[in-house]
Amino acid sequence: EGGLMVVDSYLDTHHNGHHEMRACVMDDNDPAKCSTPGEFEGNELHFVRDLIHPEARDDVTGAPNHPAMYPDPAYPERGMYAG
């Protein structure tokens, strides 16, 4: 809790939506835990920043050419797809 992690993801069909990530605390005494969606509810991870496209620029003009994903202040667990 309170740490940062890097997540790689790929989206090949863009619909200007968002993604959400959740975690489940593993329990060595119950290896079957975290096998249903309900066990992830209430453990939403907060989106912090886009590491791939923070300031992507065109090689020739220097103009921004790929908008970064951005956090939604109203929903900190969402990473918003842009562009």
Stockholm file with secondary structure:
# STOCKHOLM 1.0

chainA/1-83         EGGLMVVDSYLDTHHNGHHEMRACVMDDNDPAKCSTPGEFEGNELHFVRDLIHPEARDDVTGAPNHPAMYPDPAYPERGMYAG
#=GR chainA/1-83 SS CCCCCCCCCCCSSCCSCEEECBCCCCCTTCTTTTCSGGGTTTCBCCCCCCSSSSSEECTTTCCEEECCCEEETTEEEEEECCC
#=GC SS_cons        CCCCCCCCCCCSSCCSCEEECBCCCCCTTCTTTTCSGGGTTTCBCCCCCCSSSSSEECTTTCCEEECCCEEETTEEEEEECCC
//
